[in-house]
Amino acid sequence: MSNEVTSQEPVKKKGGKLKLVLFALVLLGAGGGGTYAAVASGMLGAGGEKEDPNPKLVLKGEEDPYPIADDGKAKEHVEVVHGAGGGKYRTAYYDFSEEFTSNLANGTALVQVSLAASTHYDGRVLMWLDEHETALRSRILAELAATSEEELASIRGKEELQLRLTKAINEALEEREGFGGVDSVYFRSFIVQ
């Protein structure tokens, strides 16, 4: 007889359980890391709370969470220093790219104006003014055409036009974005012929 063992027992590999435990730990770590990343990025939140999509008022000296460059795109924050006077919210301005020319109501006179709009809200309002400028121009031209030359002869008439233009711009923004945010409209130039 020979002393050879011919059993068909499987050969045990060393470290099999250790590999299984390490694999399980890697999976747990990846799952935990993924969950942490989702919570940190806002995909998952405590109680499923969503951030309010409307622009926020920006106090003087505060950083705008949505700064906008001259080209209408988000920009890097630049240090701005505000004086102590005036209101507690900072004011940002938007200059419409072209002048507005319209016939006036009840006559043959024309009005030509350059406009700017102001907001105390964050850069999203400025972005929306730029994005929807075509629709806003249409609303502004309609308001100008509904104005008579006599109304524009007085300071009071011009101030009332400014209020109407502010209201028209906010209504157009609310239709498109659900939020207005324009506080005032300013005349940069004003000619009646």
Stockholm file with secondary structure:
# STOCKHOLM 1.0

chainA/1-193         MSNEVTSQEPVKKKGGKLKLVLFALVLLGAGGGGTYAAVASGMLGAGGEKEDPNPKLVLKGEEDPYPIADDGKAKEHVEVVHGAGGGKYRTAYYDFSEEFTSNLANGTALVQVSLAASTHYDGRVLMWLDEHETALRSRILAELAATSEEELASIRGKEELQLRLTKAINEALEEREGFGGVDSVYFRSFIVQ
#=GR chainA/1-193 SS CCCCCCCCCCCCCTTHHHHHHHHHHHHHHHHHHHHHHHHHHTSSCGGGCCCCCSCCBCBTTSCCSSCBCTTSSBCCCCCCCCCSSSCSBCCEEEECSSCEEEECBTSSCEEEEEEEEEESBCHHHHHHHHHTHHHHHHHHHHHHHTCBTTGGGSHHHHHHHHHHHHHHHHHHHHHHHSCCCCCEEEEEEEEEC
#=GC SS_cons         CCCCCCCCCCCCCTTHHHHHHHHHHHHHHHHHHHHHHHHHHTSSCGGGCCCCCSCCBCBTTSCCSSCBCTTSSBCCCCCCCCCSSSCSBCCEEEECSSCEEEECBTSSCEEEEEEEEEESBCHHHHHHHHHTHHHHHHHHHHHHHTCBTTGGGSHHHHHHHHHHHHHHHHHHHHHHHSCCCCCEEEEEEEEEC
//
